[in-house]
């Protein structure tokens, strides 16, 4: 390939910027299926993910009759390359896998199966770091493969690992490809108030290309969606959270659909202790191996357990109910985030946490509320007041008052209406709202 190839010579790069709940995984799978339908052999496709859970899900959903793309983490790909070349060092050092693979590829080492690759799909491309991008550049140079980058710059939250959304935002600076961009900003997951809060949280400071600017909800829920808990100590905050959890479970909510998200692991023990006091099982996700992504412990929460995890761990998950604990100054943004760049990433961390919730979301703190949520609290309370006013608006019902006289002296058959003073007490949604929000607490 020449240094400045013509547009006709350039391989294609398709970039999908997908907001939370917009069907990113479905889009990625459809893109791969389309390439298989056009005649690309599944075994010549690399699908790179950041967890084996994601790879397993894609493999199951693609369903190519036994012939499937190679799917795994970039670390696992580097491991496979080195193993093929007989250059794998023992014991395996995860930190050097990608640099070692780069050295081998730059030295001209040939990997027969790698040279056949025609299509490279990268999931969660906002989490790429410099060495991973360098390896991708080498793969593209060797194979002239078409590239698909799928991700969300608004969910770039691993800067401390040197990951950067810049590679997703500006792929034309990295790959010699014609870049085609697709933006997915229709959220199928969360209630409208949650989507509106997420958009208000991040849009004012996000990159112009970010999908958060136009993130829109499909759901039509109108019940009060966002709640607030303020206490004076971590113990009191935990007690309030678990009180709400007990009520939700008593109402029939599946415990594993209730998540408590924290900024750092040090927040977890007090929540575990309070849950244990009420004999509520707690599941905390295991850490994963970077090569195969194998979890140290059960990979999914038992249906009888609520889930407690860090906001970073929650990425890629969704829950009916989410409590975000410790949303106060010093914790969010975290006290060690001092630069504007670090604080912007903290804002994205909170955005990720907010967009995990489908039905109900609690912001919880034990101190001065985070500067991030003060405007949200004002706006959300105003919106909820308006929503409740609509829900409780007088409903016209027929009265027995005489109908007005018509010009011919007969009574009109059109009834006169009068308001009632409260919503229908038998209405399922209204009853559920009353129960969810404190009028029937579990003692």
N, C-alpha and C positions, 0 to 999 in steps of 0.2 A: 504493500500500500504506500502510495506517495505521501509526502509530508502534508500536502494540502489536497486531499482527494476531492474530486467533484462530488456534487450532491448525489449523482447516480451511483457513484462508487462507494459512498459511505454506508456502512451497516446501520441498521436502525436501532434506536434506543427509545423505548416507551417508558415514560415516567408516570406513575399513578400516585398522586397525592391524595390520600384517603383519610378523612376525618374519623373520629371515634364512632363506632356503631354504623359505619357506612357500607359495610360489606367488603372490606379489604381482602380477606381470605377468599371469599367467593370470587372476587375479581381476579385474583392471582390464579386460582384454579381454572377459571374460564379462559384466561390467557394461555395457559399451558395446554388445555384441551384443544383450543383453536389451532395451536402449532402442530399438535399431533394429527388433527384432522387434515391439515394441509400437507401432511406427508413426512414430517420430521419424526424420526424414530424416537420413542420415549427414552431409550437408553442414551441418546445423544443430548439429553436435556439435563442441565444442572439446576436444581432448585435449592437455593441456599437460605436457611432459616437460622434463627438464634436459639431455638429449643427443639429437642426431639419430639416433644408433644405436638408442636406445630407441624413438623415433618410427618409424623404419624397421621395426623388429621388430614393433611393434604393427600397423602398416599391412599388413605381410605376413600376419600371423596373423588379422586381422579378416576380410579377404577379403570385401568387400561389392560385388563385381562392378563395379569402376570407380568407384563412389560411396563415398567414404571420408570420415571426419571430418577436419577440419583438425588436423594434428598437428605440433607443433614446440615450441621453447622459448618461455618467456614473453618473452624478449628478441626472438625472431623475430616473435611476435604484435604486440609494440609497433612493431616495424619495419614490419609489414604495415599496421597502423592508420595510422601516420604517412605511409606511402607512398600509401595510398588517399586520404588527406586532402590530399596535396600539401604536407605540412608536414615532410617529412624533410630535416633539415639535412645539408649536405655540407661537409666529409667527415663520414662517420657517426661519431659518438662513442657507443660502446656504453654508457658509463656514464650517458648522459642519455636513452637511448631510452625507458625506462619512465617517468621523470619527465616527459618531453616528451609522451608519450601521455596521461598522467594530466591534464596541463594542458589538452590538447585536449578530452578527454572531459568534464572538469569545466566547460569553457566551452560545452558543449552541441553540440559537433561530432557530426554524425550519420554513421555508417558503415553503409550499407544492409545489407551482408552480416552485420555484427555484430548488428544488431537482430533477425535471424532466429534467433539462437542459442537453443536450448532446453535444452542439457545441457552442463555444463562439468566435465570430468574432469581432476584434477590428480594427476600421479604424483610420488613423492618429496616429499610435502607437508611433511615435516619440514625440508626445505631452503628453505622460503619465507622471504623477508625482508619487512620492513615495506612497502617500496614495491611489491613484487609483490602482497602482500595488499591494499594500497590499490587497485591496478588491478583485482584480482579483485572487490573490493567494488563498484567502479563498474560492472563488467560485469554483476554480479548485479542491481544496482539498475536498470540499463537494460533487461535482458532478462527478469528474473524467472526465470532458468534454474534448473533443478535442479543440485545440485553433488555431485560425488564427490571426496573427498579420500582418497588412498591413500598410506601411508607407514609409517615405523617410527621412533618417537621415540628408540629406542635407537641409531639410526644417524644421529642429528643431529650432524654433525662439522664443520660449516662456520660456526661461530660467528664466526670471524675475518672472514667475509664478511657478518656481521650476520644470518645465517640463525638461525631459532629453531623448536624443536619445539612451542613454546607455541601456535602457530596450529593445529597438528594436535591437540594435547591439549585445547584449549579453543575449538573452533570456534563454540560458542554465543555467545561474547563478540564475535564478528566478523561473523557472518552471521545474518540474521533467518530462520533455518530451524529446522524440527524436525530434531533430530540423532538419527540411528540409527547405532549402532556395531557393527561386526563385528571380532572379533579372530581373527587367524590365527596360531597358535603351534605348528603341527606342522611340524618341519623335515624336508624330504625330501632334503637335500643332504649333511649331515655325519654322520660316525660318532658313535655315542652319547657317547663320551668327549669328543669335541670340543664337542658341544652342552652336555654337563654342565659343561665348563670355562668355556664362554661364559656360561652361566647363573650359575655361581658367581662369575664375575668381576664381573658388572654388577648382578645382581638385588638385592644388599643396599642399593644406593644409588639405584636407578632409580625413576622416577615410578611410583606405584601402578597407573597405566593401561598401563604398558609391557608388551608381549608377552613380554619376556625372563623374566618371573616364571614363566611356564608353558611355556616353550619345551621341546619334546619331540622326540626323534629317532624317525624311522621306520626308519632303517637298523638292522641287527642285528649289525654288525661287532663282533667280540670280540678282534681282534688288537691288540697294543700300538699305540696311535694317536698319543700325544703323546710327543715326545722333547725332550731338552735338550742344548744345546751351551754350554759355558762356556770362554772363553779369556781371555788377558791383554791382547790387542791386537786392533785391527780387522783386521790382516793375518792373524793366527792364526785369528780367527773366520771370515773369508772362506775361508781354506784348508780349514777343517773343513766349512763349508757346501758348498763346491764338491766336496770329497771325497764327501760324501753324494750330491750331484747326479750325479757320475760313476757311482756305484754304481747309482743308480736308472735312469739312462739305459742302462747295461750290462744291466740286468734287463729292459729293454724298455719302460720308461715313456716316453711321448711327451714330448719336451722342453718343448713349449708348454703342457703340463699341470703344469709345475713353476714355482712363483713364489717369488721372494724379495722380501719386503715390507720397506720401510724407513720410518723416521719422516720423514727429511728427505733431500733430493736429494744432500747432501754425503756420504752414506753409499754412494752408488752406485759411484763410480769404483774403489774398492778391490775391490769385488765383480766389476766388469767386468774389471779387470786380472787377477784370479785366474782367472776363466773363460777369458780370452784365453790365459792361460798353458797351458791344457789344450785350447785350440782349440774351446771351447764357445761357439756364437753366443748373443748376448744381445739381447733385444728390450726396449726401453723405450717405453711408450706416448707418443704425441705430445700436445701441448697442443691445446686446441680453441678455435675461434672461438665467441663467445657468441651470435652472431646465427644462424648456420646450423649451428654445431657442427662445422664442417669441420676435419678433422685435418691437422696439418702433418707429413706422413709417412704410412707405411702404418698402417692402422687396426687390423689384426689381426696377431698374432704368427705368423711362419712356423712350420711344424710342427717345424723343426729347431732352433728357438731357445728357450731358457728365458726367462722373463719377470722383469724386475726393475723395480719401481715403488714409489711411495710408498703408504702405507696409504690415504691419501685417494684416490689414483687407482684403488686396487683395488676400491673400492665399486661394487657392481653386477656384479662378476665372481665366478667360482668356479674352483677349480683342484683337481686330485687331490692335489697335494702343495704345502704352503706352509711356507716358512721365514720366520719373523719375526726380522729381524736387529736387533741393538742394543737389546734389551729390558732396558736397565739404567738405573739412576738417572741423571738428567740428560738422558736421551734419551726415556724413557717413565716418568713424564710428562716432556714436554720442559721444559727448564730455564726457558723464558720463561713457562710456565704457572704463575702464582703464586697466583691466587685460587682459592677452592674451586670456583667455576663453571668456570674454565678447566681445572682438574685433573679435574673430572668429565667434561668433553668429551674430555680425553686418554684417560680410561678407555673412553669410547665408541669412540674411534679404535682402541684395541686390540681391543675387542669386534668391530668391523667386520673387522679383520685376521684374528682367530681364526676367524670364521664364513665366511671365504672357503674354508677347507680342507674337502675332502670325505673323504679317506682318511687322510692323515698330516699331522701338524703338528709343527714344531720351534720351540721358543723358544730364541733364541740371544742371547748377550751377551758382552761383553768387559770385565767389571768387576762391581761389585756389582749383583746382579739387581734389577730394578724391584720396588718395593714391591707393585705390582699382581700380580706373578706368584709371589711367594714362597709365599703360601698355596696357590696352584694347584699349584705344584711338589710340595709335601708331599702334597696330596690326590691328585694324579695318580699319583705314584709308589706310593702306597698302593693305589690302584685297580688300577694295572698289575700290582703284585705279586699282588693277589688274582686278577686275570684270568689271569695266567700260571700261578698255582697250580691254577686250574680246568683250564686247557688241558693242563697236564702231570700232571693227576691220574691215578692208576693206573687202567688200563682192565681190567675183568674179562675173562679169557679161560679157556676150558676147560682143565682139566689131565687127566692120565691117572690121577689118584688114583681109587681104587675108590669107587664110589657107596655111600652109607650103606645099611645093611640096613633093609628095611621089616619090619613086624610079622609078615608071612607068610614071612620069610626070604629074599625076593627082593631083588635090588639095585635101588635107586631109579634111574630113568632121568634124573633131574634132575642136570645136571653140577655139580660143585663149582668155584668160581672162585678164581683167584689173581691178584694184581696183576702188571703188567709195570712195568719201572723207567724207561721213557721213552716219549714219544709215538711214534706210528707214523712212522718216518722217511720213508715214502713218501707221507705226507699232504701234499697240495698246499699247503694254507694254512700248515702248520708249516714246510715247506721255504721258502716265500716269506718267512715271518717271519724265519727264520734268515738268509736272504740279505739281506733289507732292513736288518737290524739288526746288521751288523758281522761276521758269521762268514764272509762271502765277499767281502771288500773288493776293489775294483779297485786294482791297484798301479800 
